[in-house]
Amino acid sequence: MTLSFDFNTIVFMLAVLTFMLSGLLLLAGLNRGDAQGSRHWALANIMLSIGLAMSFTRFFLTHAWCFVLGAVLLTSGMGLQYVGLQKFKREAVTWWVPLSAVLAVFVLTVWFHAIQHDTQGRMIANSLVFAMLNIASARLLLVPAPEPLKTAYRFTGITFLLLAGTFIGRAILTYIEPAKTFGSLLFPPVGPHLFFIGNMMQMCLTFGFVLMMNYRLVTDLRVLAIRDPLTGILNRRSLEDEASYLLARCHRNEEVLTVMMIDVDHFKAINDEYGHQAGDEVLKHLVSLVNSTIRTGDYFARYGGEEFCVVLPLTTREEALVLAERLRQKYADTPIQIDGKVIQSTISIGLTDTFQAGVEFVNLVSLADQALYQAKRAGRNRVVLSTYPTITN
């Protein structure tokens, strides 16, 4: 038995393949519960596959309103890709863009196909709407982005532009064709090659979005590895890694570095009286104040529980004392309001520097911690300098 493939068979196979790609996106989304936009893209592929079948196969082309519905589904699929990109980027969704495109294609297809039959006019008008929708999606991606997301953004964004160019090329070729070649409801002679190229690009878009999700996962895992999930600042391990480089430079260049340990006073009592959610808000409030007080080149991390550590390069403990006092006073003077309740909280701070403790980070933290507990024993809400004798590096 000899198998023969005509245009309708190819369309059907492409529609099935596009439908299968939606399953790929759903599986990728299930593996990542927070994969914003994956469900929109999966639904987009389902709409594109059904719309493809309804717009370009003989069975559906014999029913005018099925053809109209197919064009609307194709536009809706492209619109959902646009929405999925905004969801992926965690931006507010501008629904008017895809809705306007869907409305335009519906009106144009009804007019040129069901009311005043003009295949040439319909193809030109709808191709231009499709092109504009793909350009809008490309604009969302061709923007500055961190690596490795930048690579995926560029690949998917450029594919959107190429697909838009395909639709524009289709409109131009359709325009220059003689009107008498448009008697058939199927594509005129200008269509099949561009049709195939366009579908290949749609598949590239799906793989591009999967690539974006994969790179987002890599980026998020990298952030989780170095950041405290509650406050967003460095965690203990990442601070220790940064400190090792800074202290090596201090030893090599005979520079000074100060370590500041900060602890929230009576934090357990705050948790017991107001609840752990309020305790979390207290910690985030402290982080906000510290971030607004320290310099850009300083390093700030959650060291454990309610204890925080600040590493101040090129800063003596006397210089850090001025900063610490300003921070302590600012925190004490800023009550925290949570659910209508006012929480008055204070902090204690301990300080030491490399001129006193040497260039071993464990020694710096240990001496700063001892100074911190001296502040606690002395009544809290104060800053204490380490009193250990000076160590020569």
KOLDRENVEX-750232 format. One record per residue (C-alpha): residue number from 1; residue in one letter; y negated, x negated, z. Coordinates in steps of 0.001 Angstrom, whole numbers. Each point is the difference from the previous one (the first is absolute). Layout:
<rogus>
<rogu seq="NUM" type="a" py="Y" px="X" pz="Z"/>
...
</rogus>
This chain:
<rogus>
<rogu seq="1" type="m" py="0" px="0" pz="0"/>
<rogu seq="2" type="t" py="-3382" px="-1338" pz="-992"/>
<rogu seq="3" type="l" py="-2924" px="548" pz="2320"/>
<rogu seq="4" type="s" py="-3412" px="553" pz="-1545"/>
<rogu seq="5" type="f" py="-3267" px="-43" pz="1906"/>
<rogu seq="6" type="d" py="-2954" px="1927" pz="-1320"/>
<rogu seq="7" type="f" py="-3474" px="251" pz="1474"/>
<rogu seq="8" type="n" py="971" px="2881" pz="2299"/>
<rogu seq="9" type="t" py="2924" px="-1969" pz="1416"/>
<rogu seq="10" type="i" py="-2285" px="-2934" pz="777"/>
<rogu seq="11" type="v" py="-2492" px="2312" pz="1695"/>
<rogu seq="12" type="f" py="2774" px="1522" pz="2081"/>
<rogu seq="13" type="m" py="1314" px="-3418" pz="1050"/>
<rogu seq="14" type="l" py="-3481" px="-1174" pz="968"/>
<rogu seq="15" type="a" py="-530" px="3167" pz="2021"/>
<rogu seq="16" type="v" py="3282" px="-556" pz="1881"/>
<rogu seq="17" type="l" py="-876" px="-3644" pz="654"/>
<rogu seq="18" type="t" py="-3452" px="978" pz="1293"/>
<rogu seq="19" type="f" py="1650" px="2580" pz="2270"/>
<rogu seq="20" type="m" py="2374" px="-2645" pz="1342"/>
<rogu seq="21" type="l" py="-2931" px="-2270" pz="795"/>
<rogu seq="22" type="s" py="-1306" px="2705" pz="2333"/>
<rogu seq="23" type="g" py="3227" px="-442" pz="1973"/>
<rogu seq="24" type="l" py="-718" px="-3725" pz="221"/>
<rogu seq="25" type="l" py="-3424" px="749" pz="1475"/>
<rogu seq="26" type="l" py="1424" px="2507" pz="2476"/>
<rogu seq="27" type="l" py="2564" px="-2531" pz="1188"/>
<rogu seq="28" type="a" py="-2699" px="-2644" pz="344"/>
<rogu seq="29" type="g" py="-2115" px="2459" pz="1989"/>
<rogu seq="30" type="l" py="2903" px="919" pz="2283"/>
<rogu seq="31" type="n" py="526" px="-3666" pz="838"/>
<rogu seq="32" type="r" py="-3646" px="-143" pz="1022"/>
<rogu seq="33" type="g" py="-1117" px="3077" pz="1912"/>
<rogu seq="34" type="d" py="-3666" px="-1005" pz="-294"/>
<rogu seq="35" type="a" py="77" px="-723" pz="-3747"/>
<rogu seq="36" type="q" py="-3061" px="2022" pz="-902"/>
<rogu seq="37" type="g" py="-13" px="1351" pz="-3527"/>
<rogu seq="38" type="s" py="3721" px="-440" pz="-752"/>
<rogu seq="39" type="r" py="724" px="3736" pz="172"/>
<rogu seq="40" type="h" py="-2972" px="723" pz="-2263"/>
<rogu seq="41" type="w" py="1292" px="-2476" pz="-2560"/>
<rogu seq="42" type="a" py="3535" px="1394" pz="250"/>
<rogu seq="43" type="l" py="-1331" px="3516" pz="-651"/>
<rogu seq="44" type="a" py="-2168" px="-1426" pz="-2778"/>
<rogu seq="45" type="n" py="3085" px="-1395" pz="-1765"/>
<rogu seq="46" type="i" py="1798" px="3329" pz="336"/>
<rogu seq="47" type="m" py="-2975" px="1776" pz="-1584"/>
<rogu seq="48" type="l" py="-275" px="-2623" pz="-2734"/>
<rogu seq="49" type="s" py="3704" px="312" pz="-876"/>
<rogu seq="50" type="i" py="-98" px="3817" pz="-167"/>
<rogu seq="51" type="g" py="-3329" px="-56" pz="-1824"/>
<rogu seq="52" type="l" py="1373" px="-2518" pz="-2468"/>
<rogu seq="53" type="a" py="2987" px="2203" pz="-778"/>
<rogu seq="54" type="m" py="-2118" px="3143" pz="-319"/>
<rogu seq="55" type="s" py="-2641" px="-1627" pz="-2211"/>
<rogu seq="56" type="f" py="2111" px="-1928" pz="-2493"/>
<rogu seq="57" type="t" py="3377" px="1713" pz="-526"/>
<rogu seq="58" type="r" py="714" px="2719" pz="-2526"/>
<rogu seq="59" type="f" py="1487" px="2461" pz="2480"/>
<rogu seq="60" type="f" py="-3224" px="272" pz="1998"/>
<rogu seq="61" type="l" py="-2321" px="-414" pz="-2968"/>
<rogu seq="62" type="t" py="1084" px="3401" pz="-1274"/>
<rogu seq="63" type="h" py="-1627" px="1589" pz="3038"/>
<rogu seq="64" type="a" py="-3780" px="-442" pz="14"/>
<rogu seq="65" type="w" py="-515" px="450" pz="3730"/>
<rogu seq="66" type="c" py="2807" px="-2434" pz="809"/>
<rogu seq="67" type="f" py="-1899" px="-2544" pz="-2049"/>
<rogu seq="68" type="v" py="-3178" px="761" pz="1957"/>
<rogu seq="69" type="l" py="1906" px="-344" pz="3272"/>
<rogu seq="70" type="g" py="1436" px="-3318" pz="-1188"/>
<rogu seq="71" type="a" py="-3468" px="-1398" pz="-688"/>
<rogu seq="72" type="v" py="-1199" px="1164" pz="3425"/>
<rogu seq="73" type="l" py="3014" px="-1624" pz="1683"/>
<rogu seq="74" type="l" py="-660" px="-3288" pz="-1798"/>
<rogu seq="75" type="t" py="-3609" px="39" pz="1174"/>
<rogu seq="76" type="s" py="1033" px="977" pz="3531"/>
<rogu seq="77" type="g" py="2425" px="-2940" pz="84"/>
<rogu seq="78" type="m" py="-2756" px="-2425" pz="-974"/>
<rogu seq="79" type="g" py="-2320" px="1632" pz="2530"/>
<rogu seq="80" type="l" py="2582" px="-426" pz="2774"/>
<rogu seq="81" type="q" py="267" px="-3676" pz="-895"/>
<rogu seq="82" type="y" py="-3758" px="-234" pz="568"/>
<rogu seq="83" type="v" py="314" px="1810" pz="3355"/>
<rogu seq="84" type="g" py="2981" px="-2166" pz="953"/>
<rogu seq="85" type="l" py="-2070" px="-3133" pz="-561"/>
<rogu seq="86" type="q" py="-2750" px="1306" pz="2283"/>
<rogu seq="87" type="k" py="2602" px="866" pz="2634"/>
<rogu seq="88" type="f" py="1543" px="-3449" pz="-352"/>
<rogu seq="89" type="k" py="-3398" px="-1625" pz="487"/>
<rogu seq="90" type="r" py="-633" px="2301" pz="2997"/>
<rogu seq="91" type="e" py="-3111" px="1429" pz="-1592"/>
<rogu seq="92" type="a" py="-1327" px="3555" pz="51"/>
<rogu seq="93" type="v" py="1498" px="1942" pz="-2903"/>
<rogu seq="94" type="t" py="-2458" px="1199" pz="-2660"/>
<rogu seq="95" type="w" py="1949" px="3009" pz="-1215"/>
<rogu seq="96" type="w" py="-2682" px="1014" pz="-2462"/>
<rogu seq="97" type="v" py="1010" px="-2804" pz="-2379"/>
<rogu seq="98" type="p" py="3606" px="1134" pz="-676"/>
<rogu seq="99" type="l" py="-869" px="3698" pz="320"/>
<rogu seq="100" type="s" py="-2766" px="-352" pz="-2597"/>
<rogu seq="101" type="a" py="2405" px="-1747" pz="-2371"/>
<rogu seq="102" type="v" py="2662" px="2695" pz="454"/>
<rogu seq="103" type="l" py="-2532" px="2762" pz="-602"/>
<rogu seq="104" type="a" py="-1364" px="-1743" pz="-3108"/>
<rogu seq="105" type="v" py="3465" px="-496" pz="-1521"/>
<rogu seq="106" type="f" py="983" px="3600" pz="777"/>
<rogu seq="107" type="v" py="-3104" px="1394" pz="-1700"/>
<rogu seq="108" type="l" py="257" px="-2352" pz="-2991"/>
<rogu seq="109" type="t" py="3722" px="590" pz="-518"/>
<rogu seq="110" type="v" py="-330" px="3783" pz="257"/>
<rogu seq="111" type="w" py="-2875" px="-34" pz="-2464"/>
<rogu seq="112" type="f" py="1408" px="-2425" pz="-2578"/>
<rogu seq="113" type="h" py="3653" px="1049" pz="286"/>
<rogu seq="114" type="a" py="238" px="3636" pz="1028"/>
<rogu seq="115" type="i" py="-3276" px="1498" pz="-1257"/>
<rogu seq="116" type="q" py="-1457" px="-2042" pz="-2865"/>
<rogu seq="117" type="h" py="2835" px="-2200" pz="-1186"/>
<rogu seq="118" type="d" py="-1323" px="-3515" pz="-660"/>
<rogu seq="119" type="t" py="2551" px="-2736" pz="727"/>
<rogu seq="120" type="q" py="-2403" px="-2744" pz="-990"/>
<rogu seq="121" type="g" py="-2776" px="1223" pz="2315"/>
<rogu seq="122" type="r" py="2428" px="512" pz="2882"/>
<rogu seq="123" type="m" py="1465" px="-3491" pz="-292"/>
<rogu seq="124" type="i" py="-3424" px="-1633" pz="-112"/>
<rogu seq="125" type="a" py="-1413" px="1977" pz="2917"/>
<rogu seq="126" type="n" py="3037" px="-325" pz="2281"/>
<rogu seq="127" type="s" py="420" px="-3693" pz="-819"/>
<rogu seq="128" type="l" py="-3574" px="-684" pz="1103"/>
<rogu seq="129" type="v" py="523" px="1915" pz="3272"/>
<rogu seq="130" type="f" py="3213" px="-1978" pz="652"/>
<rogu seq="131" type="a" py="-1850" px="-3242" pz="-739"/>
<rogu seq="132" type="m" py="-2809" px="799" pz="2448"/>
<rogu seq="133" type="l" py="2492" px="888" pz="2729"/>
<rogu seq="134" type="n" py="1825" px="-3315" pz="-459"/>
<rogu seq="135" type="i" py="-3292" px="-1914" pz="-11"/>
<rogu seq="136" type="a" py="-874" px="1686" pz="3311"/>
<rogu seq="137" type="s" py="3339" px="-1200" pz="1430"/>
<rogu seq="138" type="a" py="-596" px="-3518" pz="-1333"/>
<rogu seq="139" type="r" py="-3387" px="-133" pz="1754"/>
<rogu seq="140" type="l" py="1734" px="595" pz="3325"/>
<rogu seq="141" type="l" py="2113" px="-3119" pz="-480"/>
<rogu seq="142" type="l" py="-2188" px="-2490" pz="-1857"/>
<rogu seq="143" type="v" py="-1902" px="-891" pz="3159"/>
<rogu seq="144" type="p" py="91" px="-3008" pz="2354"/>
<rogu seq="145" type="a" py="3187" px="26" pz="2070"/>
<rogu seq="146" type="p" py="1821" px="-2473" pz="2262"/>
<rogu seq="147" type="e" py="3101" px="-1801" pz="-1160"/>
<rogu seq="148" type="p" py="2730" px="943" pz="-658"/>
<rogu seq="149" type="l" py="-1328" px="3531" pz="-652"/>
<rogu seq="150" type="k" py="-2455" px="-1403" pz="-2536"/>
<rogu seq="151" type="t" py="2823" px="-827" pz="-2444"/>
<rogu seq="152" type="a" py="1493" px="3499" pz="188"/>
<rogu seq="153" type="y" py="-3449" px="1590" pz="-269"/>
<rogu seq="154" type="r" py="-802" px="-2027" pz="-3111"/>
<rogu seq="155" type="f" py="3327" px="744" pz="-1676"/>
<rogu seq="156" type="t" py="-188" px="3756" pz="631"/>
<rogu seq="157" type="g" py="-3726" px="244" pz="-718"/>
<rogu seq="158" type="i" py="274" px="-1833" pz="-3313"/>
<rogu seq="159" type="t" py="2950" px="2219" pz="-954"/>
<rogu seq="160" type="f" py="-2171" px="3048" pz="669"/>
<rogu seq="161" type="l" py="-2665" px="-1467" pz="-2287"/>
<rogu seq="162" type="l" py="2542" px="-725" pz="-2725"/>
<rogu seq="163" type="l" py="1317" px="3550" pz="280"/>
<rogu seq="164" type="a" py="-3560" px="1307" pz="-250"/>
<rogu seq="165" type="g" py="-454" px="-2175" pz="-3091"/>
<rogu seq="166" type="t" py="3164" px="1509" pz="-1472"/>
<rogu seq="167" type="f" py="-1400" px="3499" pz="433"/>
<rogu seq="168" type="i" py="-3331" px="-1046" pz="-1517"/>
<rogu seq="169" type="g" py="1859" px="-1588" pz="-2912"/>
<rogu seq="170" type="r" py="1962" px="3222" pz="-419"/>
<rogu seq="171" type="a" py="-3255" px="1980" pz="-125"/>
<rogu seq="172" type="i" py="-1516" px="-2365" pz="-2580"/>
<rogu seq="173" type="l" py="3082" px="-48" pz="-2244"/>
<rogu seq="174" type="t" py="252" px="3762" pz="237"/>
<rogu seq="175" type="y" py="-3654" px="365" pz="-967"/>
<rogu seq="176" type="i" py="312" px="-2139" pz="-3134"/>
<rogu seq="177" type="e" py="3193" px="1731" pz="-1196"/>
<rogu seq="178" type="p" py="-446" px="2710" pz="-2660"/>
<rogu seq="179" type="a" py="-29" px="3464" pz="1558"/>
<rogu seq="180" type="k" py="2861" px="1169" pz="-2261"/>
<rogu seq="181" type="t" py="2479" px="-2289" pz="1825"/>
<rogu seq="182" type="f" py="-322" px="2082" pz="3181"/>
<rogu seq="183" type="g" py="1921" px="3051" pz="-1074"/>
<rogu seq="184" type="s" py="2928" px="-802" pz="2305"/>
<rogu seq="185" type="l" py="-94" px="627" pz="3729"/>
<rogu seq="186" type="l" py="1634" px="-3383" pz="521"/>
<rogu seq="187" type="f" py="-1836" px="-3297" pz="-251"/>
<rogu seq="188" type="p" py="-1592" px="-831" pz="-3327"/>
<rogu seq="189" type="p" py="788" px="-3371" pz="-1607"/>
<rogu seq="190" type="v" py="-2356" px="-1868" pz="2381"/>
<rogu seq="191" type="g" py="1965" px="963" pz="3102"/>
<rogu seq="192" type="p" py="3531" px="-1369" pz="488"/>
<rogu seq="193" type="h" py="-839" px="-3673" pz="533"/>
<rogu seq="194" type="l" py="-2839" px="735" pz="2423"/>
<rogu seq="195" type="f" py="2196" px="2579" pz="1692"/>
<rogu seq="196" type="f" py="2676" px="-2605" pz="687"/>
<rogu seq="197" type="i" py="-2539" px="-2591" pz="1190"/>
<rogu seq="198" type="g" py="-1653" px="2535" pz="2303"/>
<rogu seq="199" type="n" py="3297" px="926" pz="1636"/>
<rogu seq="200" type="m" py="912" px="-3628" pz="544"/>
<rogu seq="201" type="m" py="-3346" px="-475" pz="1727"/>
<rogu seq="202" type="q" py="637" px="3015" pz="2212"/>
<rogu seq="203" type="m" py="3205" px="-1668" pz="1168"/>
<rogu seq="204" type="c" py="-1904" px="-3230" pz="584"/>
<rogu seq="205" type="l" py="-2415" px="1980" pz="2181"/>
<rogu seq="206" type="t" py="2869" px="1210" pz="2180"/>
<rogu seq="207" type="f" py="1345" px="-3523" pz="435"/>
<rogu seq="208" type="g" py="-3550" px="-1154" pz="700"/>
<rogu seq="209" type="f" py="-345" px="2543" pz="2787"/>
<rogu seq="210" type="v" py="3351" px="-1071" pz="1485"/>
<rogu seq="211" type="l" py="-1284" px="-3589" pz="-148"/>
<rogu seq="212" type="m" py="-3162" px="1104" pz="1821"/>
<rogu seq="213" type="m" py="2083" px="1631" pz="2750"/>
<rogu seq="214" type="n" py="2111" px="-3137" pz="335"/>
<rogu seq="215" type="y" py="-3068" px="-2234" pz="285"/>
<rogu seq="216" type="r" py="-1595" px="2405" pz="2487"/>
<rogu seq="217" type="l" py="3155" px="-307" pz="2103"/>
<rogu seq="218" type="v" py="-245" px="-3797" pz="-133"/>
<rogu seq="219" type="t" py="-3679" px="155" pz="997"/>
<rogu seq="220" type="d" py="654" px="2444" pz="2844"/>
<rogu seq="221" type="l" py="2861" px="-2115" pz="1327"/>
<rogu seq="222" type="r" py="-2235" px="-3039" pz="-96"/>
<rogu seq="223" type="v" py="-2665" px="1868" pz="1975"/>
<rogu seq="224" type="l" py="2588" px="1227" pz="2512"/>
<rogu seq="225" type="a" py="1159" px="-3569" pz="465"/>
<rogu seq="226" type="i" py="-3437" px="-1281" pz="1015"/>
<rogu seq="227" type="r" py="-1857" px="3059" pz="1347"/>
<rogu seq="228" type="d" py="242" px="2104" pz="3139"/>
<rogu seq="229" type="p" py="888" px="3536" pz="-1179"/>
<rogu seq="230" type="l" py="-2256" px="1790" pz="2515"/>
<rogu seq="231" type="t" py="-3221" px="-1994" pz="-272"/>
<rogu seq="232" type="g" py="341" px="-1700" pz="-3393"/>
<rogu seq="233" type="i" py="-899" px="-3439" pz="1359"/>
<rogu seq="234" type="l" py="2235" px="-3077" pz="-39"/>
<rogu seq="235" type="n" py="3177" px="84" pz="2063"/>
<rogu seq="236" type="r" py="1092" px="-2754" pz="2379"/>
<rogu seq="237" type="r" py="2238" px="-1836" pz="-2448"/>
<rogu seq="238" type="s" py="-2605" px="-144" pz="-2776"/>
<rogu seq="239" type="l" py="-2668" px="-1198" pz="2452"/>
<rogu seq="240" type="e" py="2276" px="-2797" pz="1181"/>
<rogu seq="241" type="d" py="565" px="-1020" pz="-3625"/>
<rogu seq="242" type="e" py="-3749" px="-75" pz="-693"/>
<rogu seq="243" type="a" py="-660" px="-1856" pz="3242"/>
<rogu seq="244" type="s" py="2433" px="-2768" pz="-925"/>
<rogu seq="245" type="y" py="-2064" px="-837" pz="-3104"/>
<rogu seq="246" type="l" py="-3297" px="246" pz="1889"/>
<rogu seq="247" type="l" py="1205" px="-2228" pz="2845"/>
<rogu seq="248" type="a" py="1365" px="-2592" pz="-2435"/>
<rogu seq="249" type="r" py="-3484" px="-159" pz="-1536"/>
<rogu seq="250" type="c" py="-1559" px="-257" pz="3471"/>
<rogu seq="251" type="h" py="2245" px="-2941" pz="840"/>
<rogu seq="252" type="r" py="-664" px="-1710" pz="-3337"/>
<rogu seq="253" type="n" py="-3799" px="475" pz="39"/>
<rogu seq="254" type="e" py="-527" px="-15" pz="3775"/>
<rogu seq="255" type="e" py="-1440" px="3505" pz="-158"/>
<rogu seq="256" type="v" py="-100" px="2543" pz="2792"/>
<rogu seq="257" type="l" py="1655" px="3426" pz="86"/>
<rogu seq="258" type="t" py="-151" px="2684" pz="2687"/>
<rogu seq="259" type="v" py="2588" px="2617" pz="918"/>
<rogu seq="260" type="m" py="-1105" px="3265" pz="1582"/>
<rogu seq="261" type="m" py="2515" px="2344" pz="1672"/>
<rogu seq="262" type="i" py="-1153" px="3601" pz="494"/>
<rogu seq="263" type="d" py="1698" px="2690" pz="2086"/>
<rogu seq="264" type="v" py="-921" px="3660" pz="561"/>
<rogu seq="265" type="d" py="-488" px="674" pz="3707"/>
<rogu seq="266" type="h" py="2193" px="2680" pz="1615"/>
<rogu seq="267" type="f" py="1587" px="825" pz="-3347"/>
<rogu seq="268" type="k" py="3140" px="1473" pz="1600"/>
<rogu seq="269" type="a" py="-2180" px="2377" pz="2009"/>
<rogu seq="270" type="i" py="-1712" px="1131" pz="-3209"/>
<rogu seq="271" type="n" py="3385" px="725" pz="-1582"/>
<rogu seq="272" type="d" py="1202" px="1850" pz="3079"/>
<rogu seq="273" type="e" py="-3125" px="2138" pz="361"/>
<rogu seq="274" type="y" py="-951" px="693" pz="-3617"/>
<rogu seq="275" type="g" py="3251" px="-614" pz="-1919"/>
<rogu seq="276" type="h" py="1232" px="-2700" pz="-2343"/>
<rogu seq="277" type="q" py="-1995" px="1359" pz="-2933"/>
<rogu seq="278" type="a" py="-3179" px="-552" pz="1987"/>
<rogu seq="279" type="g" py="1234" px="-3497" pz="840"/>
<rogu seq="280" type="d" py="421" px="-699" pz="-3697"/>
<rogu seq="281" type="e" py="-3564" px="1175" pz="-646"/>
<rogu seq="282" type="v" py="-1264" px="-2340" pz="2734"/>
<rogu seq="283" type="l" py="1706" px="-2945" pz="-1690"/>
<rogu seq="284" type="k" py="-1395" px="945" pz="-3408"/>
<rogu seq="285" type="h" py="-3466" px="373" pz="1540"/>
<rogu seq="286" type="l" py="248" px="-3507" pz="1451"/>
<rogu seq="287" type="v" py="1170" px="-1401" pz="-3332"/>
<rogu seq="288" type="s" py="-2967" px="1595" pz="-1752"/>
<rogu seq="289" type="l" py="-2464" px="-1546" pz="2455"/>
<rogu seq="290" type="v" py="1597" px="-3439" pz="-183"/>
<rogu seq="291" type="n" py="31" px="56" pz="-3800"/>
<rogu seq="292" type="s" py="-3706" px="866" pz="-30"/>
<rogu seq="293" type="t" py="-774" px="-2823" pz="2451"/>
<rogu seq="294" type="i" py="1990" px="-3040" pz="-1169"/>
<rogu seq="295" type="r" py="-763" px="-2047" pz="-3125"/>
<rogu seq="296" type="t" py="1702" px="248" pz="-3375"/>
<rogu seq="297" type="g" py="1869" px="-3275" pz="470"/>
<rogu seq="298" type="d" py="1399" px="929" pz="3434"/>
<rogu seq="299" type="y" py="3583" px="1217" pz="480"/>
<rogu seq="300" type="f" py="774" px="3116" pz="2020"/>
<rogu seq="301" type="a" py="3499" px="1241" pz="877"/>
<rogu seq="302" type="r" py="1835" px="2376" pz="2265"/>
<rogu seq="303" type="y" py="2021" px="-2324" pz="2170"/>
<rogu seq="304" type="g" py="2038" px="2591" pz="1868"/>
<rogu seq="305" type="g" py="-528" px="3437" pz="1566"/>
<rogu seq="306" type="e" py="-3669" px="290" pz="962"/>
<rogu seq="307" type="e" py="-587" px="-3753" pz="-240"/>
<rogu seq="308" type="f" py="-1892" px="-1524" pz="-2936"/>
<rogu seq="309" type="c" py="-723" px="-3549" pz="-1096"/>
<rogu seq="310" type="v" py="-2992" px="-1373" pz="-1901"/>
<rogu seq="311" type="v" py="63" px="-3494" pz="-1519"/>
<rogu seq="312" type="l" py="-3497" px="-1407" pz="-552"/>
<rogu seq="313" type="p" py="-70" px="-3121" pz="-2221"/>
<rogu seq="314" type="l" py="-2834" px="-2513" pz="501"/>
<rogu seq="315" type="t" py="-1008" px="1713" pz="3247"/>
<rogu seq="316" type="t" py="-72" px="-1482" pz="3497"/>
<rogu seq="317" type="r" py="941" px="2130" pz="2992"/>
<rogu seq="318" type="e" py="-3631" px="-18" pz="1142"/>
<rogu seq="319" type="e" py="-1094" px="1385" pz="-3363"/>
<rogu seq="320" type="a" py="2862" px="2508" pz="104"/>
<rogu seq="321" type="l" py="-1131" px="1064" pz="3484"/>
<rogu seq="322" type="v" py="-3196" px="1450" pz="-1471"/>
<rogu seq="323" type="l" py="2009" px="1933" pz="-2586"/>
<rogu seq="324" type="a" py="2515" px="1203" pz="2605"/>
<rogu seq="325" type="e" py="-2725" px="1240" pz="2365"/>
<rogu seq="326" type="r" py="-1651" px="1888" pz="-2820"/>
<rogu seq="327" type="l" py="3318" px="1577" pz="-952"/>
<rogu seq="328" type="r" py="872" px="880" pz="3617"/>
<rogu seq="329" type="q" py="-3387" px="1656" pz="542"/>
<rogu seq="330" type="k" py="129" px="1870" pz="-3303"/>
<rogu seq="331" type="y" py="3445" px="1396" pz="821"/>
<rogu seq="332" type="a" py="-995" px="1031" pz="3524"/>
<rogu seq="333" type="d" py="-3112" px="1736" pz="-1314"/>
<rogu seq="334" type="t" py="1883" px="1976" pz="-2655"/>
<rogu seq="335" type="p" py="2017" px="2900" pz="1475"/>
<rogu seq="336" type="i" py="2847" px="1388" pz="-2099"/>
<rogu seq="337" type="q" py="73" px="3720" pz="-795"/>
<rogu seq="338" type="i" py="3425" px="1489" pz="-724"/>
<rogu seq="339" type="d" py="564" px="3761" pz="-312"/>
<rogu seq="340" type="g" py="-3145" px="747" pz="1968"/>
<rogu seq="341" type="k" py="923" px="-2434" pz="2793"/>
<rogu seq="342" type="v" py="-2055" px="-3107" pz="745"/>
<rogu seq="343" type="i" py="1952" px="-3138" pz="898"/>
<rogu seq="344" type="q" py="-1939" px="-2803" pz="1643"/>
<rogu seq="345" type="s" py="1893" px="-3235" pz="-475"/>
<rogu seq="346" type="t" py="-623" px="-3715" pz="557"/>
<rogu seq="347" type="i" py="1581" px="-3259" pz="-1121"/>
<rogu seq="348" type="s" py="685" px="-3387" pz="1545"/>
<rogu seq="349" type="i" py="-157" px="-3241" pz="-1999"/>
<rogu seq="350" type="g" py="1347" px="-3512" pz="529"/>
<rogu seq="351" type="l" py="-1135" px="-3070" pz="-1975"/>
<rogu seq="352" type="t" py="1010" px="-3570" pz="-678"/>
<rogu seq="353" type="d" py="-503" px="-2528" pz="-2809"/>
<rogu seq="354" type="t" py="1782" px="-2981" pz="-1540"/>
<rogu seq="355" type="f" py="-2211" px="-2512" pz="1817"/>
<rogu seq="356" type="q" py="1515" px="1304" pz="3209"/>
<rogu seq="357" type="a" py="3505" px="1165" pz="-958"/>
<rogu seq="358" type="g" py="905" px="-2221" pz="-2957"/>
<rogu seq="359" type="v" py="1188" px="1071" pz="-3443"/>
<rogu seq="360" type="e" py="3245" px="1722" pz="958"/>
<rogu seq="361" type="f" py="-470" px="3721" pz="-509"/>
<rogu seq="362" type="v" py="2425" px="902" pz="2764"/>
<rogu seq="363" type="n" py="-2139" px="-2003" pz="2468"/>
<rogu seq="364" type="l" py="-3208" px="1621" pz="-1219"/>
<rogu seq="365" type="v" py="1441" px="3497" pz="419"/>
<rogu seq="366" type="s" py="1475" px="-876" pz="3371"/>
<rogu seq="367" type="l" py="-3303" px="-1292" pz="1419"/>
<rogu seq="368" type="a" py="-1987" px="2879" pz="-1504"/>
<rogu seq="369" type="d" py="2537" px="2411" pz="1491"/>
<rogu seq="370" type="q" py="-358" px="-1591" pz="3437"/>
<rogu seq="371" type="a" py="-3775" px="330" pz="-263"/>
<rogu seq="372" type="l" py="505" px="3650" pz="-983"/>
<rogu seq="373" type="y" py="2086" px="695" pz="3090"/>
<rogu seq="374" type="q" py="-2615" px="-1726" pz="2136"/>
<rogu seq="375" type="a" py="-2458" px="2542" pz="-1414"/>
<rogu seq="376" type="k" py="2418" px="2790" pz="929"/>
<rogu seq="377" type="r" py="434" px="-1271" pz="3557"/>
<rogu seq="378" type="a" py="-3746" px="-410" pz="398"/>
<rogu seq="379" type="g" py="-602" px="3698" pz="-666"/>
<rogu seq="380" type="r" py="342" px="436" pz="-3791"/>
<rogu seq="381" type="n" py="-2769" px="705" pz="-2530"/>
<rogu seq="382" type="r" py="-978" px="-3645" pz="-204"/>
<rogu seq="383" type="v" py="389" px="-3205" pz="-2019"/>
<rogu seq="384" type="v" py="1595" px="-3117" pz="1533"/>
<rogu seq="385" type="l" py="155" px="-3541" pz="-1403"/>
<rogu seq="386" type="s" py="3134" px="-2044" pz="547"/>
<rogu seq="387" type="t" py="-478" px="-2572" pz="2778"/>
<rogu seq="388" type="y" py="2809" px="-2384" pz="-891"/>
<rogu seq="389" type="p" py="-997" px="-3666" pz="-496"/>
<rogu seq="390" type="t" py="-920" px="-1272" pz="-3434"/>
<rogu seq="391" type="i" py="2792" px="-1334" pz="-2241"/>
<rogu seq="392" type="t" py="-637" px="-2759" pz="-2507"/>
<rogu seq="393" type="n" py="1423" px="903" pz="-3447"/>
</rogus>
